[in-house]
Amino acid sequence: MPKETRGYVFVTTAICAAVLIEFVGLAADVGYVEWQRLRAQAAADAAAAGALFQLQQGAGNAAITSAAQADAALNGFTNGMSNTAVTVNHPPLNGSLAGNSSAVEVIVHQTVRTFFLSVIGQSQAGVAARAVETLGAAANAACVYALNPSASRAFQINGGNADYFTCGLQVASSSATALHMEGSAILYMENGAGVSVVGGLDLTGQTKILTYPGNQTVTPGKISALADPLGYVTAPSATGMTQRGASNTYYDMNKKPPNNAIPQGVYCGGLTVGNTGGATFTMSGVYIMAGGGFTFNSQASISGSGVTIYNTSGPNSGVAGCAAAFSPLTISGQANVTLSAPTTGSLAGMLIFQDRSITSASNNQINGGATTNLTGAIYLLHSPLLFSGTNTSSGYMILVADTVTINGNSTVYSNYSSLPGGSPIRGTAVLAE
C-alpha cells in the first residue's frame, strides 16, 4: 500500500474514531443527566409530602419550607449546596393549582457537570423536577399506609406474588428494614403512584418495585414524617343503637337471621358467620362489635352496601354490662364477602374501623381461600393487618394499619367515583401534578 494511501486510511480512521467516541460520550452524558433528573423528581415528590404534612398540622410557610428542604436533602438534593436550589411555593405559583392554599409546590433544580459534552463547549446541564401536592383526593394518592413508627418489616410482601397498586404506598417506620419484600414478589405501581418510606428498604431475592405499564424501577422517596390519613373521622357511637344479644352472635345455614338479613346494631361479644349453605346473608348500616370482634369463615356468603363495621371492646363501647374483650377481625376459609362502605355522611368510605384507643398485636386477617370484594377503608390504626386473600374490587380500597403484610395476589384500586366527596383520605400528601 502506498504511503499516501496508508496516511489517508490513518487520518480517516482517527476521525471516525473521534466521532464514534463523541457519540458514545453524548449517550453517556444524556443517560447521566436523565438519571439525575429521576433522582431530582423523587426528591421533589418527597419534599412535597413533607411540606404537606406541615400544612396539615397548621404550620406556617417557614415550617413548610424547612420540612420540604429537609426531605429533599434526605434524597440527595440539599438547598444551596452542589449547585442545587429547592424552591417551595405555598400556595403554588404555577399550574392548575396556582393560588390554592391547600396545595404546595416544590421545584428542585440542580446544575450538573457533563463529561464528553464539554468537548463541544457544553460543560454543564440543568436538571429540574417539580411536584405539586394538595390535601384532597386524586387517583394516585397514597391509599396503603403502614403507620408503626419503628417496626422492622412494617410493610412486607412475601412469596412469588404480583401485586398491583393504582395508588401510592407510605411507610412510617424508621427501621432500616421498614419496607421488606422477599422471594420473587413484584409490586407494580400504576397511575404514576409512588412509594414513600421514612426508614429503609429490604428487597431480597428477586423482588422488585416497578411501574405499570413500563416495568421501570420505582425509586422510593425518603420522608421524615407521616400522619394518620383518617384521623379526622369521628368514630360511631352506640348511643341509641339496638343491642343484639349479650354474647357472641352466631349465624349459619342452620341458624339464619330473619330474612337472611343481619341486623345492624351493637353486638356484645361480636359476630360470627359460618357456612350459609349457599344462601347469601345481607348487611346494611352500622355494626358495632363490642368485644369479640367478627369472623366470617367456612363457606359464608355475605354481601351488603352502606356498611361500616366498628370494632371495639365491651367496656369501650359504652354499653352497660358488656365486658367482652377486644378481638380482631377474621375473614377466612371459603368465605365469599362483598361489602361496600357508605358513600355519604360522616362515615363515607369507612368499611372497617377499629377503635383508635385500642392497641393489639393480634393480626386482623383476610386470608385462606376467602374471596373478597371490599370497597372502602380498612382502618386499623394500632393493629396489624395480614392480607392474604384475593380482593377483586374494581372500585377502591384503602389499607391503613399499624403494619401491613400481603401474602396474596391482590390489586388495590383507587376509583373513587362512587363517593360524591372523593377519597376519604384527607391528611397526607396527594400527588396532584
N, C-alpha and C positions, 0 to 999 in steps of 0.2 A: 504494500500500500504506500503510495507517495506520501512524503512528509506533509504536503498541503492538505491531503485528504484526512490524514491522521489528526492534524490540527483542527480541521473543521469538525470532525467527529467529537473530539475532546471538548471543544467550545460548546457544541450543541448539547452534548451530554451534561455539561456543567450547568448550562442554562435550564435545561429540563429538570435537572435535579433540584436546582434552586426554586423553580416554580412549584415542583412537587412538594418540597419542604414547606413552602409558603402556604400551600393549600392544606397540608396536614396541620400546620400551625394554626391556620384560620379555624379549622374544625375544632381543634383543641381549645382555642380561646372561646369560641362560641359555646361549646359544651360547658366550659368552666363558668362563663357568665350566666348561662341558664341554670346551672346548679346553684349558684349564688342567689339567683332570683327565687328559686323554690325555697331556699333557706329563709330568705327575707319574707316570703309570703307566710311561712309557718310562724315566724316571729311576729309578723303583723297580726295574724289571727290570734295568737296567744296574748299579745298586748291588748287587743280589743276586748278579749274576755276578761282580763284583769281590770281594765278600765270600767267595764260594765258592772263587775262585782262591786266596785266602789260606788258607782252610780246607784245601784240597788240599795246600798247602805245609806244613801242620802249624803254622800261626801261631796265636797266642793271640787272645783276644777283642779286645784293644786294636787289634791289626793288622787284624783282620777289620772292626771298626767303622770304623777310619780309611780303609780301602780302599773300603768301601761309601759312606761320606760323600763321599770324593773323586770317585767315579764319579757320584754324584748331582749334585755340583757341576758336573761336566763337562756335564751335561744341563740346567743352569739352576736347580738346587734346592740351595742351599748351607745347610747346617745352621746355625741361629742367625741367619740373615740374611733380611730381607724376610718376616718372619713365617713362616719355614719351619723345620720340625723333621724331621730324618731319624733315625728310631729303628731301631737294629739289634739284633735278638734272636738270640743263639746259645746254646742251641737256641731254636726258635720258641716263643712263648708261646700262640699261637692256632692253631686249625685242626687238621686230621688229623695233622700232623707235629709237634704240640706236644711238646716234650721230646726230640725226635730230634736227637742230637748230630751227625748227618751233614747237618743242614739248617740254613739261615739264613733269617731273616725280616727283611724291610726294610719299614718303613712311612714313607711320605712324606706330610707334612701341611703345607698352606700356607693361610693366610688371605688372601684377595684382596679388593680393593675392588670394589664394584659401582658402577654409574653411575646408571642410571634407577631401580633398586630403592630407592635411598636416599631417594627422594621419599616412599615409603611406610614409611620407617623401617628398611629393611634395607640398611645401608651396607657390610656385609661378608658374605662367604660362605666356608665351609670347603671345601677341596679335599683329598681323601685318596686314596692309592693304596697297594696292598700287593703285595709279591712274596715268594714263598717258593720257595727253590731247594735242591736236595739232590744229593749225589753219588749217582748211580744212573741209572736209565733211565726215561724217560717218552716218550709218543708225540710230544710236541713238543720234545724235547731237540734241541739242535743236532746235525746229522749231516753238514753240509758245512762244511769248515774250510779256509781259505787261511792258512797259517801263516808265510809270509815276513814278517819284521818291518818291512820298509821299502819293498817293491816298489810301484811305480805299477801300477795295474790288477791287484792281487794276485788279485782275483776279478773276472771280467768275463763278461758275456753280450752276444753280438753278433747283429746282424741283426734279423729280424722274428719271433723265436721266442716261444713261450708256454711257459714252464717252470713246473712245479708242485713245490713242496717241502712235504711234510707234516711237516717238521721244521725246526729253526732253522738259520740261516747265521751263521757267525762269521768275521771277517776280522781278522787280527793286524797288518796293515801300518799304519804311522803316516803313510803318504803321504796327501797331500790328495786323491789320486785312487785310494785303496785299493780302493773298490768302484766299478767302471765298467760302465755299460750304454750301448749305442748303437743307432741305428736305431729300430725300433718294438718292441723286445723288452719283454715284460712278465714279471715274476717274481711268481707267485701264492704266497702263504704260507698254508698250511692249518693247521687244528687250533689256531689261535691262535699258531702259531710265529712267532718274531721274528727280527730281523736285528740283529747287534751288530758294531760296527766300531771299531777303535782310531783310525784316521785319518778321512778324509773320503769323501764321496760325489761321483760324477761321472756324473750321469744326464743324458745328452744326447739330442737328438732327441725322440721321442715315448715314451721309455722310462718305465716305472712299476714300483713295487713295491706290490702290492695284496693285501688279504685275499681269501681264497676260502673260502666264498662271501662276498658282500657288496660286493666291489670298493671297499673303503675303503683309503685311502692308509696304508701302513705306514711309520711313522717309525722308522728305525734308531736303536738306543741306542748311546751312546758308552761304550766300555770302556777301561780303562787297561792291561790285560794279558790274555794268552791262553796257556793251557798246552797241551801236547801231550795230546790226549784219549786216546791209545792208548799213551802212554809206558810204561805198566806191563807191556805184553805182552812176553813173552820170545820172542826170535826162535828159529826151529827150528834144529837142529844137523844137520850132515851126518854126524856120527859114527854109524857102524853102518848107514848107508843105502847102497844099491847104486848104483854109478856106471854111468851109461848112456852109454858112449862117451867119446872124448877130444876130440871136436869137435862142432860143431852137428849135432843130430839132426833129420832132415827126414822128414816123413811126408806122403803124399798118396794118391790113388787107385791109384797105381802102386807105392807103397811103403807098405804098411799095417802097423801094429803088430799083433802076434799077437791074434787075435780082435777086432780093431778097438779094443783097449783100450790106451791109452797108459800104460805102467807108471810108477808113482811112483819117485822116486829122485833122484840128482844128475845134472844134465845139464851137463857141462863143455862150454862153448861155446854153451849154450842149446838152445832147441827151436823148430822152425818147422813149422807145419801148413798145407799148401796145399789145393787142390781135392780134396775127399774123394770126388768122383764120386757124390754122393747118399747115400753111407754116412755114418753118424754115429760118430765116434770118441769113446770114453768116457774119463773121467778119474776117479780116486778116490785120496785120500790127499795126501801132502805131496810137492811137486815143488820142488827147489832148482835154480835157474838159476845155475850157477857161471860167470858171464860169458856174454855173447852175448844175454842177455835172452830174450824169447819173442815169437813172431809167429804170429798166426792170420789168414790172409788168403785171397785168391781166393774160392773157394766152399767153404771149410772148414766142416764141421758138427761141433760139439763139444758134448758135454753131460757133466755129472757132478755128484755131490753129495759133501759132505765133503771139499772140495778147498781146499788152501792152496798158493799159488804164491809161493815166496820168491825174490826177485830180488837177487842179489849179484854179486860178481866172483869169478873163479877164485881169486886169492890170498886173498880174504876168506873163501872157503868152507871152507878148511882141508883141501881135497882135494889130496894130494900130486901134483905135476906138472901141475896145472890152472892155466894162466896167462892164461886168456881174460879180456879186459877187460869191464867192465860195459857193458851196453846196456839201453835202456828197453824197455817193452812196446809192442806194436802189435797192435790188432785192427782190421782194415780190409777193403777190398774188399767182397765179398758174403758175408763170414763170418757164420755163424749160431751164436752161442755162448750156451749155457745152463749156467751154473755156480753152485753154491751152496757156501758155506763150511761147515766143521764146526759142529755145534750144541752140542757139549760139548767138554770138555778145555781145555788151555791156549791153543789156537788157535781157540776158539769165536768165530765171527763174522768171522774173518780170511780173506778170499778172496785178495787180492793184497797182499803185504807186501814193501816194499823195505827193504834193509839200511839202518839208520839212519846208519851211518858213511859212507855214500856220498852225495856231493853232485854232482849232474849237472844241467846246464842243458838237456839233451836232453828233448824232450817225450815223455811217455808218452801214447800216442794211442789213443783209441777213436773211430774216425771212418769216413768214407766211407759206403758203403751197408751197413755192418755192422749186424746186428740182434742186440742183446744182451739177455739176461735174467740179470742178475748180482745174486745175493743174497749180500751180505757187505760187508766193508770193503775199499776200495781205499786203501791206506795208503802214501803216497809222501812221507815227511817232508821230504826235501831235493831234490825234483824236481818239475817242473811236470806238470800233467795237462791235456790237451786232450780234451774230451769232446764229440764231435760226433755220436755215434750216437744211436739211438733205444732207450733202455732200457725194457723192458716188464715188469720185475719188479713184482709186487704185494706182495712181502714187505718187504724193507728193503735199503737201500744206504747206505753211509757213504763219503763222499769226504773224504779228508784228504791234502792235498798242499801243496807249497811255494806254488804258485799254481794257480788253477783257472780254466780258460776253457771256457765252454759255448757251442757253436755250433749245437746241435740242439734239437728239441722233446723235452724229457725230463721225466719225473716221478721225483722221489726220494722213495721211500716209507719209512715208519718203523714197519712192523708187525713187531714182534719176537716174535710168539707162537711162532715155531719154535725160539726159544732159551730153554731152561729157566732160564737165568740172566739173561735180559733182554738189553738192549743192551750191547755191549762197551764203549760209551763210559763212562768212569769218572772222567775227570779234569777235566771242565769243568761249567759250570752247566747244570742241568736245571730248567726251569720246572715246578714241581710244583703250584702252586695259583694 
